[in-house]
Amino acid sequence: MSTIKFRRITEYGSLSASGKNPQFNLVDWNGYEKYDIRRWDDTNTQPYKGITFDEEELEELLQALKIAVANSLKYTLYYLDSE
């Protein structure tokens, strides 16, 4: 079984304020830089299960999130207007 080498390059932030919250980072995984959302142990040295994105996938995710947020705001505004 081969060893996975990783190094967190940039820490963009946590996605929750509670406990072992998911973090959004740029991580070098065996020589490949990937954007990464996952939980880490208390010392930030042991990764748990997560998901990685290359730049193209991250751009697609951003577009999908923009649509989701816009739809959520439309839904919220619709119900605020109907009250």
Beta strands, then each sheet from edge to edge (+ up, - down):
strand 1: 6-14
strand 2: 23-29
strand 3: 32-40
strand 4: 47-53
sheet 1: 1+ 2- 3+ 4-
end
